[in-house]
C-alpha cells in the first residue's frame, strides 16, 4: 500500500495572519487543500493521513467532508514539534512494515505528480528516499556519497516528500523520540543509504508572506 502522510500542525507564527497559513484561502480554496489534492489525484496513492493542530481538528474534518477527499482515512492531532506530529501520524494506524509512506509538508502545495511518482518508484529499490533540488546527474553522485554531501553543497534544497518503508520510519520515530531531528531523513541516515530524487523550485514551502504572494500568483 502507498500512503501519503501530510503534516500541517503548525500555527504559522512567522506570518502576520489571523489563522495558520495552511488555511488561508487562495482562489476560494484553502492552501492545504491544494496539497491534499495532489495526492488525492495521484493514481498510485491509496490512503492519506492528515496531521493538523489540535485546535483545527474539527475544521479539517469538515474540509475533508466538504471536498469529498475519499482517500483521507485518518485525521490526527499533531504534537508540539513536527517530529512528534509525524510520529503521531505514523501511529494513527498500524500499516504493514513493507508499505510505502511519503511524508510531505502540508505547506508545499505545488508538489508535482512526477516527484510523487519518482519517490514511489525509488522505494522499489531503496528503503529511504529524499527529494532534493540539485542537477539530475549530480543527484546520482550524492546518493552514493550520502546526505552530508547534499547539505554541504551549494544550490541545494532538501524538500519533501521524504519517503520510507513504514516499518523502518515508524520504528525509528519511536526509538529516537527523545532526540531532536530537523527532518525525518535525519532519524535513519546513520543506518540506511538515502536515495535522492530530483525536486523542483516550484515545490517550495510557504513560510513567509512573500511565499504566499508568489503562490497566489502561480495558482492564478
C-alpha positions as CSV (number, residue, x, y, z in Angstrom):
1,X,0.0,0.0,0.0
2,X,1.1,3.6,-0.7
3,X,0.3,6.1,2.0
4,X,0.8,9.9,2.0
5,X,1.3,11.4,5.4
6,X,0.7,15.1,5.1
7,X,1.7,17.2,8.1
8,X,0.4,20.8,8.8
9,X,0.2,21.0,12.6
10,X,2.0,24.4,12.9
11,X,0.5,27.7,13.7
12,X,2.4,29.8,11.2
13,X,3.7,32.2,13.8
14,X,6.2,33.8,11.4
15,X,3.4,35.2,9.3
16,X,1.2,38.0,10.3
17,X,-2.1,36.1,9.8
18,X,-5.2,35.6,12.0
19,X,-5.2,31.9,11.0
20,X,-2.5,29.3,10.3
21,X,-1.1,29.8,6.8
22,X,-2.3,26.4,5.6
23,X,-5.9,27.5,5.9
24,X,-5.5,30.8,4.0
25,X,-7.8,30.7,1.0
26,X,-6.4,31.1,-2.5
27,X,-8.9,31.4,-5.2
28,X,-11.6,30.3,-2.8
29,X,-9.8,27.2,-1.6
30,X,-7.7,26.6,1.5
31,X,-3.9,26.3,0.8
32,X,-3.6,22.9,2.3
33,X,-6.3,21.6,0.1
34,X,-4.1,22.1,-3.0
35,X,-1.5,19.9,-1.3
36,X,-4.0,17.2,-0.4
37,X,-5.4,17.1,-3.9
38,X,-2.0,16.4,-5.4
39,X,-2.0,13.1,-3.5
40,X,-5.8,12.5,-4.0
41,X,-5.3,12.8,-7.7
42,X,-2.2,10.6,-7.9
43,X,-3.3,7.2,-9.2
44,X,-0.8,5.3,-7.1
45,X,-1.6,6.8,-3.7
46,X,-4.0,4.5,-1.8
47,X,-4.5,6.3,1.5
48,X,-3.8,9.7,3.1
49,X,-3.2,10.5,6.7
50,X,-3.6,14.2,7.8
51,X,-1.9,15.6,10.9
52,X,-3.1,19.0,12.0
53,X,-3.1,21.2,15.0
54,X,-5.5,20.0,17.8
55,X,-7.4,23.3,17.7
56,X,-8.2,22.7,14.0
57,X,-9.1,19.0,14.0
58,X,-12.8,19.6,13.6
59,X,-12.2,22.2,10.9
60,X,-10.0,19.8,8.9
61,X,-12.6,17.0,9.2
62,X,-15.2,19.5,7.8
63,X,-12.9,20.3,4.9
64,X,-12.4,16.6,4.1
65,X,-16.2,16.1,4.1
66,X,-16.8,19.3,2.1
67,X,-14.4,18.3,-0.7
68,X,-15.1,14.6,-0.5
69,X,-11.5,13.6,0.0
70,X,-12.2,9.9,-0.2
71,X,-8.6,8.8,0.2
72,X,-8.2,10.5,3.6
73,X,-8.6,7.7,6.1
74,X,-7.1,9.2,9.3
75,X,-7.1,12.8,10.7
76,X,-4.8,13.2,13.7
77,X,-3.9,15.9,16.2
78,X,-0.3,16.8,16.0
79,X,2.2,17.5,18.7
80,X,4.4,20.4,19.8
81,X,7.0,19.7,17.2
82,X,6.9,18.5,13.6
83,X,8.8,15.4,14.6
84,X,6.2,14.5,17.2
85,X,3.4,15.2,14.7
86,X,4.9,12.8,12.2
87,X,5.2,10.1,14.9
88,X,1.6,10.6,15.9
89,X,0.6,10.3,12.3
90,X,2.5,7.1,11.8
91,X,0.8,5.7,14.9
92,X,-2.7,6.5,13.7
93,X,-2.9,3.1,12.1
94,X,-0.7,0.0,12.1
95,X,0.3,-0.4,8.4
96,X,2.3,-3.3,7.1
97,X,6.1,-2.9,7.5
98,X,6.6,-3.1,3.7
99,X,4.1,-0.4,2.9
100,X,5.4,2.8,1.4
101,X,5.0,6.1,3.3
102,X,5.5,9.5,1.7
103,X,5.8,12.2,4.4
104,X,5.0,15.6,3.0
105,X,4.7,19.2,4.3
106,X,1.2,20.5,4.0
107,X,2.5,23.9,3.0
108,X,4.2,22.6,-0.1
109,X,1.1,22.7,-2.3
110,X,2.9,22.6,-5.7
111,X,4.5,19.2,-5.4
112,X,4.2,17.5,-8.8
113,X,2.9,14.2,-9.9
114,X,6.4,13.4,-11.2
115,X,8.0,14.0,-7.8
116,X,5.5,11.7,-6.1
117,X,5.9,9.0,-8.8
118,X,9.7,9.1,-8.5
119,X,9.6,8.7,-4.7
120,X,7.3,5.7,-5.1
121,X,9.5,4.2,-7.9
122,X,12.7,4.5,-5.9
123,X,11.2,2.8,-2.9
124,X,11.0,-0.3,-5.0
125,X,14.9,-0.5,-4.7
126,X,15.6,1.6,-1.6
127,X,14.2,1.8,1.9
128,X,14.7,5.6,2.2
129,X,14.2,8.3,-0.4
130,X,14.6,12.1,-0.2
131,X,13.5,14.8,-2.5
132,X,16.1,17.5,-3.2
133,X,16.9,20.2,-5.7
134,X,20.1,19.6,-7.5
135,X,21.2,18.9,-11.0
136,X,19.9,15.5,-12.0
137,X,23.3,14.0,-12.8
138,X,24.7,15.4,-9.5
139,X,21.9,13.7,-7.6
140,X,23.3,10.3,-8.7
141,X,26.6,11.3,-7.1
142,X,25.2,12.5,-3.8
143,X,23.0,9.4,-3.5
144,X,26.2,7.4,-3.4
145,X,28.1,9.8,-1.2
146,X,25.4,10.3,1.4
147,X,23.3,13.1,2.9
148,X,26.2,15.2,4.3
149,X,27.4,15.9,0.8
150,X,24.0,17.3,-0.1
151,X,23.9,19.6,2.9
152,X,27.4,20.9,2.4
153,X,27.0,21.5,-1.4
154,X,25.7,24.8,-2.9
155,X,22.4,25.4,-4.5
156,X,20.7,22.5,-2.7
157,X,17.4,22.4,-1.0
158,X,16.1,19.4,0.9
159,X,12.4,19.1,0.2
160,X,9.5,16.7,0.8
161,X,8.2,14.1,0.2
162,X,10.7,12.1,2.2
163,X,9.7,8.5,1.8
164,X,10.2,5.2,3.6
165,X,9.1,1.7,4.2
166,X,6.6,2.0,7.0
167,X,8.3,-0.5,9.3
168,X,11.6,1.5,9.2
169,X,10.3,5.0,9.8
170,X,7.8,4.1,12.4
171,X,10.5,2.1,14.3
172,X,13.0,5.0,14.2
173,X,10.4,7.6,15.3
174,X,9.8,5.5,18.4
175,X,13.5,4.7,19.1
176,X,14.6,8.4,18.8
177,X,11.5,10.3,20.0
178,X,13.6,11.8,22.8
179,X,16.1,13.2,20.4
180,X,15.7,16.2,18.0
181,X,16.0,15.9,14.2
182,X,15.2,18.6,11.7
183,X,13.5,16.2,9.3
184,X,12.6,12.5,9.0
185,X,15.7,11.5,7.0
186,X,17.8,12.6,9.9
187,X,16.4,9.7,12.1
188,X,17.6,7.0,9.7
189,X,20.5,8.3,7.7
190,X,23.2,6.8,10.0
191,X,21.9,3.3,9.3
192,X,20.4,3.5,5.8
193,X,21.6,4.6,2.4
194,X,19.5,7.6,1.2
195,X,18.4,7.7,-2.4
196,X,17.9,11.2,-3.7
197,X,15.3,12.2,-6.3
198,X,15.0,15.4,-8.2
199,X,12.7,18.0,-6.7
200,X,11.6,21.3,-8.2
201,X,11.9,25.0,-7.4
202,X,8.1,25.1,-7.5
203,X,7.9,22.6,-4.7
204,X,8.7,25.4,-2.2
205,X,7.5,25.7,1.4
206,X,5.2,28.6,2.2
207,X,7.0,30.1,5.2
208,X,6.8,33.9,4.8
209,X,4.3,36.5,3.5
210,X,6.3,36.7,0.2
211,X,6.0,33.0,-0.3
212,X,2.2,33.3,0.0
213,X,2.2,36.1,-2.6
214,X,4.2,34.0,-5.0
215,X,1.9,31.0,-4.6
216,X,-1.2,33.1,-5.2
217,X,0.2,34.4,-8.4
218,X,1.2,30.9,-9.6
219,X,-2.1,29.4,-8.8
220,X,-3.9,32.2,-10.7
